[in-house]
Amino acid sequence: MFIAIKTEDGVVKGKISFYCRMLRVSRQAFNNYLKTKDSPWKYQPLADAMLDICKEDECNDTYGRIRMYQALQLKQPDGVPIPSERTVYRLMEEIG
């Protein structure tokens, strides 16, 4: 939805207000996007752990949210905080 307005040398081209008007977004949303566009996804370690659990059980790969949540609690992956069941459900929908 957003377009890049910085050139390779870091110079801003054009007016931010023009881009915001064309994209129909607020300046605050546009600036927040520019600030966070290169940051990693905060749930990436959890998503990797969920995919590993699915790969381990090749015969039965039909994990629902409750079963995945229970598997995460049993495995306790290192350095991965386990969120609520609802967050696990949202992540499962996002990663497919």
Order of alpha helices (4+ residues) and beta strands (2+ residues): alpha-alpha-alpha-alpha-alpha
